[in-house]
Amino acid sequence: MRRSLAPLAAIAGAAALAMAGCGSNSSSSGDSASGTATQAASTSSGGMKVAVLLPGSPTDQGYNADGQRSADLIKKQLGADVTVTQNVSVPNQADVYRQYASKGYDLVIGWGGQFTDGATTVAAEFPKVQFLVVNSTAKNGTNLSSMDENIQDWEFVGGYVTAKLSKSGTIGWVGSLCIPPTAANLHGFEQGAKYANPAIKVKSTFTGDFEDPTKAQQASQAMIDSGADALSGNMNNGWFGLLKAAQAKNVPTVTEWVDNSSLAKDVIASSILKTQATFLADLAAQAQKGSLGGKQFQYTMTADSGPAVSKTALLPKPIYDEALGVQKKIVDGSLKPKVDTSCPK
């Protein structure tokens, strides 16, 4: 029986309450439309002061939620004062970076490659403050560092699963803004899908907005109407629009970052498990010691990474087992997804 996604707004609200009830000490509100963000209250541990700039809200149960998760882990492991500001608009990023740098924060983290330009500018203005951009390759040799995952490895496994879920031989992928890490995301997914089925047709698009569910719903619906019978993507709150389109036609979907199948149990068959919280806590510890050094840090999939995809009741066990076998080949080097950061023409 197909469950309607009509309560998704309520689910998102419940997710926000759940986030507030998980012991999070860094929460905030902002207005991304006006390009402003409200500073969150930070904890008072007397330790290192860290600020995290999120492009959206942690209620997305995905990318922004992983930023919140990372902030919480940094506080827990380092005893740091951590402030999270959500809904930071790209045009306003430099001003928000400056706000924290001028207030004596030791480390300011931009959660997403779209925050690279602002960090580059403000790092030059505040040489004693450490800046770190997630999913970026920025570095200046002194106080601007970045980190990224070999995202194509995780996406390869996700693409494999999505292709295996398809009966029509056509699948869809909906992205947001095309920048190098999101392009690598798409191309890794495409490689995995074709590894599963060389004849698979992968329809893809970028809506231009990480947070807009309406654009994502429209793009997803267009793909479904043109024959896609399994979906995936790379967004933040835009995921809610994709899920709404998927539920309307009962289309299996592979989401990302953590197992968030509770958002739509009738269509979310699996999630690509690629949380970056442990990596960020490690880099924050290095920043605390003053050893980041303005470098770029690249994290790879290892035998200790855990499963790359989640198992739900909608995902047949043979497909799940095959996916873990693909992951094992990536880890041992017998299968090497290519890095492609080019945006589709």
C-alpha positions, 0 to 999 in steps of 0.5 A, a space after each residue: 500500500 502506497 503511503 502519501 507524502 502529504 505529511 512530509 512537512 509534518 515529518 520535517 517538523 518532527 525531524 526538527 523536534 527530534 534534532 532538538 531532543 538529541 542533545 544538540 547544543 548548537 542550533 540556529 535559525 536564518 532566512 536564506 531568501 534574504 541572505 541573512 543568518 542568525 547566530 546560534 547560541 554556543 556552549 560555554 566550555 572555555 575551549 576552542 571556539 568553532 563556527 559551522 556555516 550550513 547552507 540549509 536546515 538540519 531537518 533535511 535529514 541529509 547533508 545539513 543534518 550531517 553538518 549538525 552531526 559533525 558540530 555535535 561530535 566536535 563539541 563532544 570530542 574536543 570540548 569546544 564551543 561550537 556555534 552552528 548557523 544554518 540557511 547561510 546564503 551563498 551571496 552572504 557567505 563572506 559576511 558571515 565568515 567575517 562575523 565569526 572571525 572578528 569575534 575571535 573564533 578559532 576555526 570557521 567551517 563552511 559546510 559545502 564547496 559553494 562556500 569556497 569563495 567566501 573562505 578564500 577572501 576572508 582567510 586573507 583578511 584574518 590570517 590568525 583564524 583557521 578556515 576549513 571548507 568541506 567538499 572543496 579543494 581550497 588551500 592557501 598554505 597557511 590558514 585556509 584548508 579544505 577536505 573532501 571524500 573520494 565521493 565517487 567511490 560511495 556514489 558508485 555503490 549507490 548507482 549500482 543499487 539504483 540500477 539494480 532496482 530498475 525494471 525499465 532500464 532507465 533511472 533518474 538522478 537529480 542534483 542541485 548546483 553543479 560544482 566540482 564535488 557534485 559533478 564527481 557525485 553524479 559521474 560516480 553514480 553513473 559509473 556504478 549504474 553502468 557497472 550494474 547494467 551496461 545498457 542502463 540509461 541515466 537521466 540527470 539534471 541540476 536544478 540550481 538550488 540545494 534547498 528548493 523542494 519544488 524544483 526537485 519535485 518538478 525535475 523528478 516528476 519529469 524523469 518519471 514521466 519519461 520512463 525513469 523507474 528508480 531515482 537518486 540524487 544529491 541535494 539538501 532540503 530539495 530531497 523532500 520534493 524528490 520523495 514527494 514525486 517518487 511517492 506519487 508513482 511508487 518509485 524506489 529511491 536511493 537517498 544519501 548521507 545516513 539511513 533516513 528511510 523513516 522519511 518515506 518508508 514506502 519508497 526509500 529502498 536504500 541510502 548511500 552512507 557517507 557521513 563526514 562527521 568523523 573526518 571533521 572531528 579529526 580535522 578540528 582536533 588538528 586545528 586545535 593543535 595548530 597543525 592544519 597548515 592550509 592543506 587539502 585533505 582527501 579521505 578514501 573508502 577503507 575496510 573500516 568505513 562500514 557499509 556504503 549503502 543501507 539495507 531496508 525492507 524494500 531492498 532485496 538482500 541479493 542486491 544488498 549483498 552484491 553492492 557490498 561485494 562491489 564496495 569490497 572491490 573498491 576498497 581492495 583496488 580491483 575496481 577504481 571509479 574514475 574522478 570526473 568533476 566536469 559539469 554536463 554540457 
